[in-house]
Amino acid sequence: MKTAICPGSFDPVTLGHIDIIERAATLFDRVIILVMTNSKKEAMFKTEERVNMIKRCIKGENITVDTYGGLLVNYAFENNADVIVKGLRAVSDFDYEFQQALTNKSLMPGIETVFLAASGKNMFLSSSMVKEVCQLGGNIEQFVSPEILNDVIKRCKGEKNYD
Ligand code: ADP
């Protein structure tokens, strides 16, 4: 039984994230989407909102969502995870991701990082790009799932809560 973790800030979850997570779910027995709460980036959505949006967009028998504020390898150890799955977009992702993968490997030799290549259409898609385009009034339909589209638009227009 192989367990994979897909960590990230998911602020908000995009079609790029969904693509990587669904592909990971076909490769591993169990996938944990881990919303990291210790991000240096200031989030637009609260942790519970990010989790709630992910649950509305991604459904799979072997996929669960969790949150964590500590060191990723500690979570992996506590949850018997074997693999960390990351999506790789342009070359610009590579340096940072490689550094993280090597650091995690030295902290926990049993953990492997697996990189999945971003799909062509998602190559330049990021949560920050979605927020920026939306805040400037652009159409983000092609970037986020229809289940959360209105919530993202509302928040980008400055409304505090969407629930
Ligand atoms: P972002 O970089 O959009 O803020 P996160 O920090 O939430 O995203 O990233 C979580 C994981 O999802 C990372 O491994 C990242 O490389 C991957 N990812 C994000 N956007 C995409 C995309 N468009 N295609 C493939 N993987 C992606």
Boltz pocket constraint, residues with backbone or C-beta under 6 A from the ligand:
constraints:
  - pocket:
      binder: B
      contacts: [[A, 7], [A, 8], [A, 9], [A, 10], [A, 11], [A, 12], [A, 14], [A, 15], [A, 16], [A, 17], [A, 20], [A, 85], [A, 86], [A, 87], [A, 88], [A, 89], [A, 93], [A, 116], [A, 117], [A, 118], [A, 119], [A, 122], [A, 123], [A, 124], [A, 125], [A, 126], [A, 127], [A, 128]]
      max_distance: 6.0
